[in-house]
Every structure is written in structure tokens, then in C-alpha cells.
Amino acid sequence: MRRRLVLALPAVAVAAAIHADVAVAQDAGVLAAQRQLRALGYSVGADGFTGARTEEAVRQFQAAAGLPVTGELDPPTRETLFADPMIAAILAGDVAQLRTLLDAGANANYRAGQGPVALLVAAGEGRLPILDALLNAGAAVDFQDEAGISALWIAAQSGHAEVVGRLLAASADVDLPDPEGVAPLMIAVANSHADVAAALLAAGAAPDLESNSGVSALLIAAADGDAAMTEALLGGGAAIDLQGIGGQTALIVAASRGHGPVVDLLMRQRAQLEIADDRGLTALAWAADGGYIDIVRRLVAADANVDSRDARGFTSLMTAALRGDTDMATLLLDSGAVVDAQNADGETALMMAARNGAPGAVEMLLVANASVTIQEAQGLTALMIGADRGDADVVAILLGVGVALDVQDRAGDTALIKAARAGSGDVVAALIGAGANVDVQNAQAVSALMIAAEKGDLP
């Protein structure tokens, strides 16, 4: 089975777009059984996990073999399935039987049809004496099966440190990847096998190799929040600021997932704070958007820029306001964030709080002296945005600070016209009560009074 290593995106972005395929720990016995079933013509995947298709294939095999139909890979089923003497000896750990077969001329690079490869089965099962016998008999240490998996790769995945050491001693290619570009070090890190990762690094594994998806071992460790593994990789020469998939660094990944200890470690190792990914997001921007206030505090204390902008001109204060996260917004403002910064569309944090219906954030920004007069690219003010949504709470707060009532956007609409069009009687009443002009007309010569009459909303 493959897992998607998701490097989480900010809440304002399209979710879950950055990933790489990295395998998680499989059951080597299940994987071997699946491959044997496939070799015998059964329809089943080969992922090392017992799912519905595997259970059905096992049931069909059991029925055909006259075994109790359970769908489980119980000992009688495995014994019958691997009646092939070579594979049966490996699975049983029967070194004497294996040596007898080898002495009788069996091929050390043997594979059962298109099923299990002897050396890979031994590596996946952690059968060190069996592995020794095969290697001593001339088994090709870097042979890859039909799925592109080598013995070292599957041993690293399964966490068999002694097997990994033996394969490395036999000159296995320490960086030989699978077809997705996942090297043994990456798979060991993904499965939290620290001893295996250490052995691979000591044998010269390249720490900065990337999979086809652009994920390195360091990014995996950072995403998993594994500070010890991250430190080991850095000690093994991993480039701390290497940008992988989506332009992300280990610091960005750790910050985006709220992994404080990894963030602290990377900052102690002098990771660059202002590197932005392909979306223009820095580690602080990711942490702020994720609501990880403690990590934002750490980054601010290290002088990270609180006003960095993404590709659309959004600041962290804007995204906090959009989410209504007043605690985060307060921290950012206290740390010097510009309250009236505008994005590429001219929008401010106040406008975003109004658009999201976040009265608490609106009040907090007004206390911080946010401007109520700024108009974005289409001429909208925060009051117009609140009125257009029919948000009586937001409108009441804005009216309370003495906002201009009859400002018009590019279409000539006022806040009152927008409220009338939205059919929001409470907002219309509040605006009229505050003195909004009911007769102002927009570019189509339509006033709020006309809209109300047409909708039948007149008293």
C-alpha cells in the first residue's frame, strides 16, 4: 500500500495538492502471498496489506485446494500456497533445507514463476541466515522484482536492521530506488526505522535524493514531526534549506503541521526563515494559517517577517482575519503586522473579516485602527461587504465607528443598495437609521428604494 505524504496547504488555499508516494510498512508475508496468488492467476494486488481483494483471492484459492475457506493466510493455506520447495524453505526459515536445494543445483536467483523472488522474500521476512545462504550461493544483491523493489529496499521498509547491514556488506546499492524514485533511506525514514536510516547514512546514502514527486528524506521526517530523525539526517549531510515538492523546505513542512520540536531544531541549525514555496508562503505564513500560535511566536522571536506576502498578496494577518482567528491576528498585530496592508485585489484584513462574517475579528481590527474608508479594486468597502452579506452584526459594528454611508463602488452601488438587493431588512433598517440616502442611484439608475419597491419590501 502507498500512503500519500501530504504537506498540508493553508486553509485559504486549495487543500491537499502537495504529495509524494511513499510506501509504509507492509507485511512481507502478505506481500509474498499476494505475488504467489498472482502467479497462480488470481486477481489480487501486491501491496502487502490484507484487503477485500486479497481475502477474496485467498478464499478462492482455499476452495480450489480443498482447504477450509476462511479468507485468512493461516498456516495450512501458506503451506499449500508455497508448496514450491525453495520459497517454502525461506518462509519456514529452514536453512538446512535451503542449502540442500542449493547444493542440488537450485538457482540462488530463483523466483517462483512470476511470483516471489527468493532473496526479496528472505529480506522482507528478516531471515538473516537464509539471506546469507542465498548471497553465499551467488544471489544478485541488487536484483529488483517486477515491481522494481530490491532486497535492500524491502528490508529498509520492514525495519530489519541486521538484514540491511548484511546487504550493505554485500555491496548492495545503497541508493537504488523503486520506480517512484523512493530510495531505501526515504522508505526507512517514512517508516520511522531510525537504526536502519543510521546504517544507510553510514554506508553513504545520499541524504538529499528526491523521489519522482520531489520529496526527500528530510521532508518526510519534518512532515512526521520526527525531531530525532531530522537531526540524524542533518548530521548525515542533508541540506537544511533544500526546496522539494512545491518549493517547500523542511522548516515550511514542519511549521505547516505544527511540529514545534522540529521547528525549534531547524531554527537552531539556522534554517532560512524567509524562503517561500511556490505559492509564496513562508514558514510563518503556513504556521499562522494553520492556527499554530506557539510556532508563530517562535518564528516572530527569531525575527521572521510577519508581513510576508504570498503570490496573491495575502499576508498572515489577512488569512487570520478571514478565518476569524482573533488570537492569531492579535499576536501578528502586536508583532508589528501592518493592519491596512492590501492584497493584489486591494482587499484588507478588515474586508476579509467582514466577508467571513467574523464580528470579533472586525472589532479587534478596528481597535487596531484599521481603516474603514479603503476601497478594494471593485470599489467595495468593508461596510459594503458586510451589507452585501446581510450581516447585521458586522454592519452594526462598522456603523458604530462612524463609517461613511453613501460611498459607491465601481457599479455605483452603495451599502444600502447592496443590502436592499440582498433582502436584508435588518441591515437596510440599520443603514437608514444611521442616515443612508435611499435615493442614491447606481450606474443603472437604480436606487435602494426602487429595489425595495420591486421586491415588495416597502412597508
C-alpha positions as CSV (number, residue, x, y, z in Angstrom):
1,M,0.0,0.0,0.0
2,R,1.1,3.5,-0.7
3,R,0.4,6.4,1.6
4,R,0.2,10.0,0.4
5,L,2.6,12.2,2.3
6,V,0.5,15.3,2.4
7,L,2.3,18.5,3.1
8,A,-0.8,20.5,4.3
9,L,-1.8,23.7,2.5
10,P,-3.1,26.8,4.2
11,A,-6.9,27.0,4.8
12,V,-7.2,29.7,2.1
13,A,-5.6,27.5,-0.5
14,V,-6.9,24.6,-2.4
15,A,-6.5,21.7,0.0
16,A,-4.1,18.7,-0.3
17,A,-2.2,19.4,-3.5
18,I,1.3,18.6,-2.5
19,H,2.1,14.9,-2.1
20,A,4.5,12.1,-2.9
21,D,4.0,8.4,-3.0
22,V,6.0,6.8,-0.1
23,A,5.3,3.3,0.9
24,V,4.6,2.4,4.5
25,A,5.5,-0.8,6.3
26,Q,4.0,-3.8,4.6
27,D,3.6,-7.3,5.9
28,A,6.2,-9.1,3.9
29,G,4.4,-12.4,4.3
30,V,1.2,-11.0,2.9
31,L,3.2,-9.4,0.0
32,A,4.8,-12.7,-0.8
33,A,1.4,-14.5,-0.7
34,Q,-0.2,-11.9,-2.9
35,R,2.6,-12.3,-5.5
36,Q,2.3,-16.0,-5.4
37,L,-1.5,-15.8,-5.9
38,R,-1.0,-13.5,-8.9
39,A,1.5,-16.0,-10.3
40,L,-1.2,-18.7,-10.0
41,G,-3.7,-16.5,-11.9
42,Y,-5.7,-14.9,-9.1
43,S,-6.9,-11.3,-9.4
44,V,-5.2,-9.6,-6.5
45,G,-2.9,-6.6,-5.9
46,A,0.6,-6.8,-4.5
47,D,0.7,-4.2,-1.8
48,G,1.5,-6.1,1.4
49,F,-1.9,-5.4,3.0
50,T,-4.8,-7.8,3.6
51,G,-7.8,-6.1,1.9
52,A,-11.0,-7.3,0.5
53,R,-9.5,-8.4,-2.9
54,T,-6.7,-10.3,-1.1
55,E,-9.3,-12.0,1.2
56,E,-11.4,-13.0,-1.8
57,A,-8.4,-14.4,-3.7
58,V,-7.4,-16.4,-0.6
59,R,-10.9,-17.8,-0.3
60,Q,-10.9,-18.8,-4.0
61,F,-7.5,-20.5,-3.5
62,Q,-8.6,-22.3,-0.4
63,A,-11.8,-23.6,-2.1
64,A,-9.7,-24.8,-5.1
65,A,-7.2,-26.5,-2.8
66,G,-9.8,-28.2,-0.6
67,L,-8.9,-26.1,2.4
68,P,-11.3,-24.6,4.9
69,V,-12.5,-21.3,3.3
70,T,-11.6,-18.6,5.8
71,G,-10.0,-15.9,3.7
72,E,-7.1,-15.8,6.1
73,L,-3.5,-16.7,5.4
74,D,-3.4,-19.3,8.1
75,P,-0.5,-21.9,8.3
76,P,-2.2,-24.6,6.2
77,T,-3.0,-22.0,3.5
78,R,0.5,-20.6,3.4
79,E,2.0,-24.1,3.4
80,T,-0.2,-25.1,0.4
81,L,0.3,-21.8,-1.4
82,F,4.1,-22.0,-1.1
83,A,4.4,-25.7,-1.9
84,D,7.3,-24.6,-4.0
85,P,10.2,-26.0,-2.0
86,M,12.5,-23.0,-2.3
87,I,10.0,-20.4,-1.1
88,A,8.6,-22.8,1.5
89,A,12.1,-23.3,3.0
90,I,12.6,-19.5,3.1
91,L,9.3,-18.8,4.8
92,A,9.9,-21.6,7.3
93,G,13.4,-20.3,8.0
94,D,14.7,-23.8,7.2
95,V,18.4,-23.1,6.3
96,A,19.3,-26.8,6.1
97,Q,16.6,-27.4,3.5
98,L,17.5,-24.3,1.5
99,R,21.2,-25.4,1.5
100,T,20.2,-28.9,0.4
101,L,18.2,-27.3,-2.5
102,L,21.1,-25.0,-3.4
103,D,23.7,-27.8,-3.2
104,A,21.4,-29.8,-5.5
105,G,21.7,-27.1,-8.1
106,A,18.8,-24.7,-7.3
107,N,19.4,-21.2,-8.6
108,A,20.1,-18.6,-5.9
109,N,18.4,-16.0,-8.0
110,Y,15.3,-18.3,-8.1
111,R,11.8,-16.9,-8.4
112,A,8.6,-18.9,-8.4
113,G,7.2,-18.3,-11.8
114,Q,6.4,-14.5,-11.8
115,G,5.9,-14.7,-8.1
116,P,8.2,-14.2,-5.1
117,V,11.9,-13.6,-5.6
118,A,13.9,-15.7,-3.1
119,L,16.3,-13.0,-1.9
120,L,13.4,-10.5,-1.5
121,V,11.3,-12.9,0.4
122,A,14.2,-13.6,2.8
123,A,14.9,-9.8,3.2
124,G,11.3,-9.0,3.8
125,E,10.9,-11.8,6.3
126,G,14.0,-10.8,8.1
127,R,15.6,-14.2,7.7
128,L,19.2,-13.4,8.1
129,P,20.6,-17.0,7.9
130,I,18.5,-17.6,4.8
131,L,19.8,-14.4,3.3
132,D,23.4,-15.4,4.0
133,A,22.9,-18.7,2.3
134,L,21.4,-17.1,-0.8
135,L,24.1,-14.5,-1.0
136,N,26.8,-17.0,-0.5
137,A,25.3,-19.1,-3.3
138,G,25.6,-16.1,-5.7
139,A,22.2,-14.3,-5.4
140,A,22.3,-10.9,-7.2
141,V,22.2,-8.5,-4.3
142,D,20.6,-5.7,-6.3
143,F,18.0,-7.8,-8.2
144,Q,14.7,-5.9,-8.5
145,D,11.4,-7.7,-8.8
146,E,8.6,-6.9,-11.3
147,A,7.5,-4.0,-9.0
148,G,11.0,-2.6,-9.1
149,I,11.8,-3.4,-5.5
150,S,15.2,-4.6,-4.3
151,A,16.1,-6.7,-1.2
152,L,17.7,-3.7,0.5
153,W,14.6,-1.6,-0.2
154,I,12.2,-4.1,1.3
155,A,14.5,-4.7,4.3
156,A,14.7,-1.0,4.9
157,Q,10.9,-0.7,4.7
158,S,10.4,-3.6,7.1
159,G,13.0,-2.3,9.6
160,H,15.3,-5.3,9.5
161,A,18.5,-3.6,10.5
162,E,20.6,-6.7,10.6
163,V,19.5,-7.7,7.1
164,V,20.2,-4.2,5.9
165,G,23.7,-4.4,7.3
166,R,24.3,-7.8,5.6
167,L,23.1,-6.5,2.3
168,L,25.3,-3.4,2.5
169,A,28.2,-5.6,3.4
170,A,27.5,-7.5,0.2
171,S,27.8,-4.2,-1.7
172,A,24.1,-3.5,-2.2
173,D,23.4,-0.2,-4.0
174,V,22.5,2.0,-1.0
175,D,20.6,4.4,-3.1
176,L,18.8,2.1,-5.5
177,P,15.2,3.5,-5.7
178,D,11.9,2.0,-6.6
179,P,10.2,3.1,-9.8
180,E,8.7,6.1,-8.0
181,G,12.2,7.3,-7.1
182,V,11.9,6.3,-3.4
183,A,15.3,5.3,-2.2
184,P,15.9,2.9,0.8
185,L,16.7,5.9,3.1
186,M,13.4,7.5,2.3
187,I,11.4,4.4,3.0
188,A,13.3,3.8,6.2
189,V,12.6,7.4,7.4
190,A,8.9,7.1,6.3
191,N,8.5,4.1,8.5
192,S,10.5,5.6,11.4
193,H,13.2,3.0,11.3
194,A,16.0,5.1,12.9
195,D,18.5,2.3,13.2
196,V,18.1,1.4,9.5
197,A,18.4,5.1,8.5
198,A,21.6,5.4,10.5
199,A,23.0,2.3,8.8
200,L,22.2,3.6,5.4
201,L,23.7,7.0,6.1
202,A,26.8,5.4,7.5
203,A,27.1,3.4,4.3
204,G,27.0,6.6,2.2
205,A,23.3,7.0,1.4
206,A,22.7,10.4,-0.4
207,P,20.5,12.3,2.1
208,D,19.2,14.8,-0.5
209,L,17.9,12.4,-3.1
210,E,14.3,13.2,-4.1
211,S,11.5,10.9,-5.2
212,N,9.9,11.5,-8.6
213,S,7.4,13.6,-6.7
214,G,10.1,15.8,-5.2
215,V,10.1,14.5,-1.6
216,S,13.4,13.9,0.2
217,A,14.1,12.0,3.4
218,L,14.3,15.3,5.3
219,L,10.9,16.5,4.2
220,I,9.5,13.1,5.3
221,A,11.0,13.4,8.7
222,A,9.8,17.0,9.1
223,A,6.3,16.1,8.0
224,D,6.2,13.3,10.5
225,G,7.4,15.6,13.3
226,D,10.3,13.3,13.9
227,A,12.9,15.6,15.5
228,A,15.5,12.8,16.2
229,M,15.3,11.6,12.6
230,T,15.5,15.1,11.3
231,E,18.7,15.7,13.4
232,A,20.2,12.5,12.2
233,L,19.6,13.4,8.6
234,L,21.1,16.9,9.1
235,G,24.1,15.2,10.8
236,G,24.3,13.0,7.8
237,G,24.7,15.9,5.5
238,A,21.1,16.7,4.4
239,A,20.8,20.3,3.1
240,I,18.6,22.1,5.6
241,D,17.1,24.5,3.1
242,L,16.6,22.2,0.2
243,Q,13.4,23.0,-1.6
244,G,11.5,20.0,-2.7
245,I,8.0,19.4,-4.0
246,G,6.1,22.7,-4.2
247,G,9.2,24.6,-3.3
248,Q,8.8,23.5,0.3
249,T,11.7,23.3,2.8
250,A,11.8,21.1,5.9
251,L,11.0,24.2,8.0
252,I,7.9,25.1,6.0
253,V,6.7,21.5,6.2
254,A,7.3,21.3,10.0
255,A,5.6,24.7,10.6
256,S,2.6,23.8,8.4
257,R,2.0,20.8,10.5
258,G,2.5,22.3,13.9
259,H,5.6,20.3,14.8
260,G,7.2,22.6,17.3
261,P,10.2,20.5,18.3
262,V,11.3,20.1,14.6
263,V,10.8,23.8,14.0
264,D,13.0,24.6,17.0
265,L,15.7,22.1,15.8
266,L,15.7,23.6,12.3
267,M,15.9,27.1,13.7
268,R,18.8,26.2,15.9
269,Q,20.5,24.7,12.9
270,R,20.0,28.1,11.2
271,A,17.3,27.2,8.6
272,Q,16.4,30.2,6.5
273,L,13.1,31.8,7.8
274,E,12.1,33.7,4.7
275,I,12.3,31.1,2.0
276,A,8.9,31.0,0.3
277,D,7.4,28.0,-1.5
278,D,5.9,28.0,-5.0
279,R,2.7,29.7,-3.6
280,G,4.8,32.4,-2.0
281,L,4.2,31.1,1.5
282,T,6.9,31.2,4.2
283,A,7.1,29.0,7.3
284,L,5.4,31.8,9.4
285,A,2.6,32.1,6.8
286,W,1.9,28.4,7.0
287,A,2.0,28.3,10.7
288,A,-0.3,31.3,11.0
289,D,-2.7,29.9,8.6
290,G,-2.8,26.6,10.4
291,G,-3.5,28.3,13.7
292,Y,-0.2,27.2,15.3
293,I,0.2,30.2,17.5
294,D,3.1,28.9,19.6
295,I,5.1,28.2,16.4
296,V,4.3,31.7,15.1
297,R,5.6,33.1,18.4
298,R,8.8,31.1,17.9
299,L,9.3,32.4,14.4
300,V,8.5,36.0,15.4
301,A,11.0,35.8,18.2
302,A,13.6,34.8,15.6
303,D,12.7,37.9,13.5
304,A,10.6,36.2,10.8
305,N,8.7,38.7,8.7
306,V,5.1,39.0,9.8
307,D,4.1,40.9,6.7
308,S,5.4,38.4,4.0
309,R,3.0,38.0,1.1
310,D,2.0,35.0,-0.9
311,A,1.6,35.0,-4.6
312,R,-1.8,36.7,-4.3
313,G,-0.5,39.4,-2.0
314,F,-2.1,37.9,1.1
315,T,-0.4,38.5,4.5
316,S,-0.8,36.3,7.5
317,L,-3.0,38.9,9.2
318,M,-5.4,38.7,6.2
319,T,-5.7,34.9,6.4
320,A,-6.2,35.1,10.2
321,A,-8.9,37.7,9.7
322,L,-10.5,35.6,7.0
323,R,-10.7,32.7,9.5
324,G,-11.8,34.9,12.3
325,D,-8.8,33.9,14.4
326,T,-8.6,36.8,16.7
327,D,-5.8,35.3,18.9
328,M,-3.6,34.9,15.9
329,A,-4.4,38.3,14.5
330,T,-3.7,39.9,17.8
331,L,-0.3,38.2,18.0
332,L,0.5,39.4,14.5
333,L,-0.6,42.9,15.2
334,D,1.4,43.0,18.4
335,S,4.4,41.8,16.4
336,G,4.1,44.7,14.0
337,A,1.9,43.5,11.2
338,V,0.6,46.3,9.0
339,V,-3.2,46.4,9.7
340,D,-4.1,48.0,6.4
341,A,-1.9,46.0,4.0
342,Q,-3.8,45.2,0.8
343,N,-3.6,42.1,-1.4
344,A,-3.5,42.0,-5.2
345,D,-7.2,42.8,-5.3
346,G,-6.9,45.7,-2.9
347,E,-8.5,43.9,0.0
348,T,-7.6,44.5,3.6
349,A,-7.8,42.2,6.6
350,L,-10.9,44.2,7.8
351,M,-12.6,43.4,4.5
352,M,-11.8,39.7,4.8
353,A,-13.1,39.6,8.4
354,A,-16.3,41.3,7.1
355,R,-16.6,38.9,4.2
356,N,-16.3,35.9,6.5
357,G,-18.8,37.2,9.0
358,A,-16.3,37.4,11.8
359,P,-17.5,40.2,14.1
360,G,-14.9,39.5,16.7
361,A,-12.1,40.0,14.2
362,V,-13.8,43.1,12.8
363,E,-13.9,44.7,16.3
364,M,-10.3,43.7,17.0
365,L,-9.1,45.2,13.8
366,L,-11.0,48.4,14.4
367,V,-9.4,48.7,17.8
368,A,-6.1,48.4,16.0
369,N,-7.1,51.4,13.9
370,A,-8.0,49.6,10.7
371,S,-9.2,52.0,8.0
372,V,-12.9,51.8,7.1
373,T,-12.5,54.1,4.1
374,I,-10.2,51.9,1.9
375,Q,-11.9,50.6,-1.2
376,E,-10.7,47.5,-3.0
377,A,-10.2,47.1,-6.7
378,Q,-14.0,47.0,-7.4
379,G,-14.6,49.9,-5.1
380,L,-16.0,47.9,-2.2
381,T,-15.6,49.0,1.4
382,A,-15.8,46.8,4.5
383,L,-19.3,48.2,5.1
384,M,-20.5,47.3,1.6
385,I,-19.1,43.7,2.0
386,G,-21.0,43.3,5.3
387,A,-24.2,44.8,3.8
388,D,-24.0,42.6,0.7
389,R,-23.8,39.5,3.0
390,G,-26.7,40.8,5.1
391,D,-24.6,40.6,8.2
392,A,-26.3,42.8,10.7
393,D,-23.6,42.2,13.4
394,V,-20.7,43.3,11.2
395,V,-22.7,46.3,9.8
396,A,-23.6,47.4,13.3
397,I,-20.0,47.3,14.5
398,L,-18.9,49.3,11.4
399,L,-21.7,51.9,11.9
400,G,-20.6,52.3,15.5
401,V,-17.3,53.8,14.4
402,G,-18.8,56.4,12.1
403,V,-18.2,54.9,8.7
404,A,-19.2,56.9,5.5
405,L,-22.6,55.6,4.4
406,D,-23.1,56.6,0.8
407,V,-19.7,55.6,-0.8
408,Q,-20.3,53.9,-4.1
409,D,-18.4,51.1,-5.8
410,R,-17.5,50.9,-9.4
411,A,-21.0,49.8,-10.3
412,G,-22.4,52.8,-8.4
413,D,-23.8,50.6,-5.6
414,T,-23.9,51.8,-2.0
415,A,-24.0,49.7,1.1
416,L,-27.8,50.4,1.2
417,I,-28.3,49.3,-2.4
418,K,-26.5,46.1,-1.7
419,A,-28.5,45.4,1.5
420,A,-31.7,46.1,-0.3
421,R,-30.7,43.7,-3.1
422,A,-29.8,41.0,-0.6
423,G,-33.3,41.5,1.0
424,S,-31.8,42.0,4.4
425,G,-34.4,44.1,6.3
426,D,-32.3,44.4,9.4
427,V,-29.3,45.8,7.6
428,V,-31.5,48.1,5.5
429,A,-33.1,49.5,8.6
430,A,-29.8,49.9,10.4
431,L,-28.3,51.8,7.4
432,I,-31.3,54.1,7.0
433,G,-31.4,54.7,10.8
434,A,-27.8,55.8,10.5
435,G,-28.7,58.2,7.8
436,A,-28.0,56.4,4.5
437,N,-29.6,58.1,1.5
438,V,-32.3,55.9,0.0
439,D,-32.4,57.9,-3.3
440,V,-28.7,57.4,-4.4
441,Q,-28.7,55.6,-7.8
442,N,-26.1,53.3,-9.2
443,A,-24.8,53.1,-12.7
444,Q,-28.0,51.5,-13.9
445,A,-30.0,54.4,-12.4
446,V,-31.4,52.1,-9.7
447,S,-31.7,53.2,-6.1
448,A,-32.3,51.2,-2.9
449,L,-35.8,52.5,-2.8
450,M,-36.5,51.2,-6.3
451,I,-35.1,47.8,-5.4
452,A,-37.2,47.5,-2.3
453,A,-40.3,48.5,-4.2
454,E,-39.6,45.9,-6.9
455,K,-39.1,43.2,-4.3
456,G,-42.2,44.2,-2.4
457,D,-40.1,45.1,0.7
458,L,-41.7,48.5,1.2
459,P,-43.7,48.9,4.4
